[in-house]
Amino acid sequence: MTNRTQNILIFAVMAILITLVVVWFYVLNEGKLIVTAGVNDYIIYANNFQTVCPEDPCEIRLKIGGYSVRFEKEGFNTASSQASIARGETIAVKFEAKKRMEINPMVAQVVAQVVAQIVDPAENIPKNLNEEDIIGYAWNAGNSRFLFLDKNDGRLKIMEPDETIKLITTLKNIPPPIDFYWSSGEKYIIAVKENGLYFIDADTGSRKKQVLDFVPAGIIWSKTDDFLLINGENNSLYKIYRITPENTEKLDIALDLGKRVWINDTALMTYDIDSKNNRTEIWAYDFANMTKESLIIKFDFPVNKIIYSEEQNTAYFYHERENGWYEMKM
């Protein structure tokens, strides 16, 4: 082989390699995002990249990487989700387009009916029990069943409405304080001692323990009793499944569990108050499709309580300065 032929081959190989590198890192350095919203004529923002979508679903080609995907349409709520685009793959994001909502003051008669339906957590220990013998306790949602840890025998017990006592399980050598949380269906109980969680079956008394890397700042059960949501530092949010408590998932959302309400089996409604700008945003997060939906933004609207009526499909907000209630039809 002559030097000239050898040089031509080397040049050809280098050209092919360069071409492959360019194709791989530039031409093929993308994936596909398919957005479904249930309506036509909307705009999708993937970070700062805008796409006008005349028809649904909407197909968008994007460079690989992480994106904040936002749905916008005039007259509809803004919704957002996260998506990670991989080379050559197709990622689907689903939004449920909903028309923009309104929030209005409630008339006095309706307020009385709504407030009468609110059952505040009971604070007092039943009279036939000795407070000094109880390490920790919790009432159920209807304030009819009383859960408590008996200091005398280290047993977790439930006092039923007829005052009979049901033994659940043993939790010995646990000093106070300890907190308890009933699941929505009251079949399961979570006991929280510092960073230790005890998942307890109220029927069988079986339990599992999971130790977290942090002390929970707030805990709620899902509507379907299958997982917990836990607040960490700065309202960071974690999800733990009851069946596999060893798998703790940190969610890409910050939410204060102290000011929230379930509006269906998978979605929470909450609010954020920006005191500096006198601005309140009411929003919802759906844990099934991991989407955030901005429901309404209102100025000079300091609320401090939120409830939801499934029967009326209506959310109610208490305006602390006006000492009055507002409603939002869902």
Secondary structure as the mmCIF struct_conf table of DSSP 4:
data_model
#
loop_
_struct_conf.conf_type_id
_struct_conf.id
_struct_conf.beg_label_comp_id
_struct_conf.beg_label_asym_id
_struct_conf.beg_label_seq_id
_struct_conf.end_label_comp_id
_struct_conf.end_label_asym_id
_struct_conf.end_label_seq_id
HELX_RH_AL_P HELX_RH_AL_P1 ASN A 3 VAL A 22
HELX_RH_PI_P HELX_RH_PI_P1 VAL A 23 VAL A 27
BEND BEND1 LEU A 28 LEU A 28
STRN STRN1 GLU A 30 THR A 36
BEND BEND2 GLY A 38 ASP A 41
STRN STRN2 TYR A 42 ALA A 46
TURN_TY1_P TURN_TY1_P1 ASN A 47 ASN A 48
STRN STRN3 PHE A 49 CYS A 53
BEND BEND3 PRO A 54 PRO A 57
STRN STRN4 CYS A 58 LYS A 63
BEND BEND4 ILE A 64 ILE A 64
STRN STRN5 GLY A 65 GLU A 72
TURN_TY1_P TURN_TY1_P2 GLU A 74 GLY A 75
STRN STRN6 PHE A 76 PHE A 76
STRN STRN7 THR A 78 ILE A 85
TURN_TY1_P TURN_TY1_P3 ARG A 87 GLY A 88
STRN STRN8 THR A 90 LYS A 94
STRN STRN9 LYS A 99 LYS A 99
HELX_LH_PP_P HELX_LH_PP_P1 ARG A 100 MET A 101
STRN STRN10 ASN A 104 PRO A 105
HELX_LH_PP_P HELX_LH_PP_P2 MET A 106 VAL A 107
HELX_RH_AL_P HELX_RH_AL_P2 ALA A 108 ALA A 116
TURN_TY1_P TURN_TY1_P4 GLN A 117 GLN A 117
HELX_LH_PP_P HELX_LH_PP_P3 ASP A 120 ALA A 122
BEND BEND5 ASN A 124 ASN A 124
HELX_LH_PP_P HELX_LH_PP_P4 ILE A 125 PRO A 126
TURN_TY1_P TURN_TY1_P5 LYS A 127 ASN A 128
BEND BEND6 LEU A 129 LEU A 129
HELX_RH_3T_P HELX_RH_3T_P1 GLU A 131 ASP A 133
STRN STRN11 ILE A 134 TRP A 139
TURN_TY1_P TURN_TY1_P6 ALA A 141 GLY A 142
BEND BEND7 ASN A 143 ASN A 143
STRN STRN12 PHE A 146 ASP A 150
TURN_TY1_P TURN_TY1_P7 LYS A 151 GLY A 154
STRN STRN13 ARG A 155 MET A 159
TURN_TY1_P TURN_TY1_P8 PRO A 161 ASP A 162
STRN STRN14 ILE A 165 THR A 170
TURN_TY1_P TURN_TY1_P9 LYS A 172 ASN A 173
HELX_LH_PP_P HELX_LH_PP_P5 PRO A 175 PRO A 175
BEND BEND8 PRO A 176 PRO A 176
HELX_LH_PP_P HELX_LH_PP_P6 PRO A 177 PRO A 177
STRN STRN15 ASP A 179 TRP A 182
TURN_TY1_P TURN_TY1_P10 SER A 184 GLY A 185
BEND BEND9 GLU A 186 LYS A 187
STRN STRN16 TYR A 188 LYS A 193
TURN_TY1_P TURN_TY1_P11 GLU A 194 ASN A 195
STRN STRN17 GLY A 196 ASP A 201
TURN_TY1_P TURN_TY1_P12 ALA A 202 THR A 204
STRN STRN18 ARG A 207 VAL A 211
BEND BEND10 ASP A 213 PHE A 214
BEND BEND11 ALA A 217 ALA A 217
STRN STRN19 GLY A 218 TRP A 221
TURN_TY1_P TURN_TY1_P13 LYS A 223 THR A 224
BEND BEND12 ASP A 225 ASP A 226
STRN STRN20 PHE A 227 ASN A 231
HELX_RH_3T_P HELX_RH_3T_P2 GLU A 233 ASN A 235
STRN STRN21 SER A 236 TYR A 241
BEND BEND13 ARG A 242 ILE A 243
TURN_TY1_P TURN_TY1_P14 PRO A 245 GLU A 246
STRN STRN22 THR A 248 ALA A 254
TURN_TY1_P TURN_TY1_P15 LEU A 257 GLY A 258
BEND BEND14 LYS A 259 LYS A 259
STRN STRN23 ARG A 260 TRP A 262
BEND BEND15 ILE A 263 THR A 266
STRN STRN24 ALA A 267 ASP A 274
TURN_TY1_P TURN_TY1_P16 SER A 275 ASN A 278
STRN STRN25 ARG A 279 ASP A 286
TURN_TY1_P TURN_TY1_P17 PHE A 287 MET A 290
STRN STRN26 THR A 291 PHE A 299
BEND BEND16 ASP A 300 ASP A 300
STRN STRN27 VAL A 303 SER A 309
TURN_TY1_P TURN_TY1_P18 GLU A 310 ASN A 313
STRN STRN28 THR A 314 HIS A 319
TURN_TY1_P TURN_TY1_P19 GLU A 320 ASN A 323
STRN STRN29 GLY A 324 LYS A 329
#
